Amino acid sequence: MKGLIIYKGRYGATMEYSIWLGATLNFPVVKADFVKPEQLTQADYVLIGTSVYIGRLQIAGWLKNLAPLLEGKKLIFLVVGGSAPDHPEKILGYYEHDVPASLRKNAVCFPLPGRLHYRQLSLKDKLLLRAGAWLSARKGETISLADYNMVSRENLAPVIEAVRLLGTCAFTSQKSFT
Ligand SMILES: Cc1cc2nc3c(=O)[nH]c(=O)nc-3n(C[C@H](O)[C@H](O)[C@H](O)COP(=O)(O)O)c2cc1C
């Protein structure tokens, strides 16, 4: 069985998780923008890493374009966000919104905690984050502008286990929380 890891993120958290997984599982790791269609067609299963910005998966547009090439394949989504540890249901909501049902049939989703270094953000992202925090506060919710870093290899243990199980058991649609 041939595996492939594809990722799309902005500041390195999703890339770091993907590279760790690639090294552990010995799978090629490719940035989504550079994936060749034949790499997708040749893979038996694909791990798809993406971060979340304002409730949308970074990889949403790419998925929309290439969904036909992924249909019928076993997929594992790694969705990296600030709300992952405390509110995995939010991450799952973004996943259900942005991943077509035809792909979710054969997929599992692992929410993974990310990191934020405010000073490293582009001006656009700083403004977006501040706007998001302001809007959330009006709804009685909190989006923190403070730095955090929850990215660690240990968070990948359930993902690695899921990949190992792929070869030995049936793989049906299910939801998964780390
Ligand atoms: C402008 C902005 C919007 C964000 N929106 C969300 C969000 O809606 N939900 C969430 O869980 N995390 C959100 N985050 C946190 C990012 O998903 C987190 O920093 C992640 O680790 C980024 O990963 P990357 O470096 O691979 O892009 C946001 C961060 C920024 C800067």
The ligand as an SDF file (V2000), in Angstrom:
LIG
                    3D

 31 33  0  0  0  0  0  0  0  0999 V2000
   -5.8830   35.2010   11.3040 C   0  0  0  0  0  0  0  0  0  0  0  0
   -5.9760   33.8960   12.0110 C   0  0  0  0  0  0  0  0  0  0  0  0
   -7.1690   33.2140   12.0590 C   0  0  0  0  0  0  0  0  0  0  0  0
   -7.2600   31.9770   12.7210 C   0  0  0  0  0  0  0  0  0  0  0  0
   -8.4830   31.3380   12.7660 N   0  0  0  0  0  0  0  0  0  0  0  0
   -8.5940   30.1680   13.4450 C   0  0  0  0  0  0  0  0  0  0  0  0
   -9.8620   29.5080   13.5470 C   0  0  0  0  0  0  0  0  0  0  0  0
  -10.8700   29.9410   12.9890 O   0  0  0  0  0  0  0  0  0  0  0  0
   -9.9350   28.3650   14.2760 N   0  0  0  0  0  0  0  0  0  0  0  0
   -8.8230   27.8340   14.8790 C   0  0  0  0  0  0  0  0  0  0  0  0
   -8.9370   26.7800   15.5170 O   0  0  0  0  0  0  0  0  0  0  0  0
   -7.6000   28.4080   14.7740 N   0  0  0  0  0  0  0  0  0  0  0  0
   -7.4610   29.5650   14.0800 C   0  0  0  0  0  0  0  0  0  0  0  0
   -6.2400   30.1840   13.9640 N   0  0  0  0  0  0  0  0  0  0  0  0
   -5.0650   29.5310   14.5480 C   0  0  0  0  0  0  0  0  0  0  0  0
   -4.2520   28.7970   13.4700 C   0  0  0  0  0  0  0  0  0  0  0  0
   -5.0180   27.7680   12.8930 O   0  0  0  0  0  0  0  0  0  0  0  0
   -2.9830   28.2160   14.1380 C   0  0  0  0  0  0  0  0  0  0  0  0
   -2.1330   29.3060   14.4200 O   0  0  0  0  0  0  0  0  0  0  0  0
   -2.2560   27.1720   13.3140 C   0  0  0  0  0  0  0  0  0  0  0  0
   -1.2470   26.5890   14.0840 O   0  0  0  0  0  0  0  0  0  0  0  0
   -1.6420   27.7310   12.0450 C   0  0  0  0  0  0  0  0  0  0  0  0
   -0.9720   26.6870   11.3840 O   0  0  0  0  0  0  0  0  0  0  0  0
   -0.0220   26.9370   10.1180 P   0  0  0  0  0  0  0  0  0  0  0  0
    1.1870   27.6550   10.6340 O   0  0  0  0  0  0  0  0  0  0  0  0
    0.3100   25.5950    9.6050 O   0  0  0  0  0  0  0  0  0  0  0  0
   -0.8230   27.7400    9.1360 O   0  0  0  0  0  0  0  0  0  0  0  0
   -6.1170   31.4100   13.3280 C   0  0  0  0  0  0  0  0  0  0  0  0
   -4.9010   32.1000   13.2720 C   0  0  0  0  0  0  0  0  0  0  0  0
   -4.8170   33.3230   12.6200 C   0  0  0  0  0  0  0  0  0  0  0  0
   -3.5030   34.0480   12.5610 C   0  0  0  0  0  0  0  0  0  0  0  0
  1  2  1  0
  2  3  1  0
  2 30  2  0
  3  4  2  0
  4  5  1  0
  4 28  1  0
  5  6  2  0
  6  7  1  0
  6 13  1  0
  7  8  2  0
  7  9  1  0
  9 10  1  0
 10 11  2  0
 10 12  1  0
 12 13  2  0
 13 14  1  0
 14 15  1  0
 14 28  1  0
 15 16  1  0
 16 17  1  0
 16 18  1  0
 18 19  1  0
 18 20  1  0
 20 21  1  0
 20 22  1  0
 22 23  1  0
 23 24  1  0
 24 25  2  0
 24 26  1  0
 24 27  1  0
 28 29  2  0
 29 30  1  0
 30 31  1  0
M  END
$$$$
